[in-house]
């Protein structure tokens, strides 16, 4: 039962193989088994690859099954269409398009399995890339808010500097009227005279202005600090909203790119393994000598080809003979007076009817 199934997978004619030896049947059963298990590997690989895309077991399994059937059909077609010839070069030329197709299929099959085999290493590379993307994302978002924050800080600094400048002025006035009272500066008279009073009044007025300035600037600084906090919250919101996009940066293309960051030699040998599996049925047919099945198949094809050529030649001869007979029959008829007289009579009557019809039409027009 299993042997018949693998022979079916090989694409060979089971009726011809039924009359062949067990060795010949086993050869094609082995080729069919390779085709079948290659399709199974294609199903597993494509299902995993599609799962990384759709993140759904049922969808990945369904489309993976379709892909496995497609690969099975292609492999079966490739193997079944390679015919044994008397020259290996001719066979190789005949099989070259199939070999190219087999290489493409091997690449498609091996890549998803490489992703699964090196999953942990790929996850590490992806984590590094995500961290880098997170930092880059924060820097790019910060570029949108940094100028506003710098402007606010500058304005806050100017307001604080204005207070400091006014405080320095008030302190200077305080020192001036104290020095006047102590006789160290100004009139150099000890006591609180008119000059002292004038300087004290000037200081008190500046002190009141300083108090008002502090009140106004503190309110402005508080409002600016509130704006700064709002910008920081908005910045955090932007970072939070964009982070899931970075966290989901683990799709099929991202994993393939991450795989390319790893050493190439292990992936290359996995590809060679699948290439050997995919091309083994083809090379098995190329390198194997002509067997009993090949001779019988060639005999049947030759018989059919000969019969088709024979029928075609026979039809051509029948057509040529028919032409010769027709030419002779019509040649003999041209010499019969009775046929000539009859056809002349018919032609005369036809011409009379045409003339009468033409006359009636012309009369009607007039």
Buried (B, 14 or more C-beta within 10 A) or exposed (E): EEBBEBBBBBBBBEEBBEEBEEEBBEBBBBBBBBBBEBBEBBBBBBBBBBBBEEEEEEBBBBBBEEBBEBBBEBBBEBBBEBBBBEEEEEBEEBBEEBBEBBBEBBEBBBBBBBBBBBEEBBEBBBEEBBEEBBEEBBEEBEEEBEEBBEEBEEBBEEBEEBBEEBBEBBBEBBBBBBBBBBEEBBEEEEEEEEBBEEBBEEBBEBBEEBEEBBEEBEEBBEEBEEBBEEBEEBBEEBBEEBBEEBEEBBEBEBBBBBBEBBEEEEBEEBBEEBBEBBBBBBBBBBEEEEBBBBEBBBEEEEEEEEEEEEEEEEEEEEEEEEEEEEEEEEEEEEEEEEEEEEEEEEEEEEEEEEEEEEEEEEEEEE
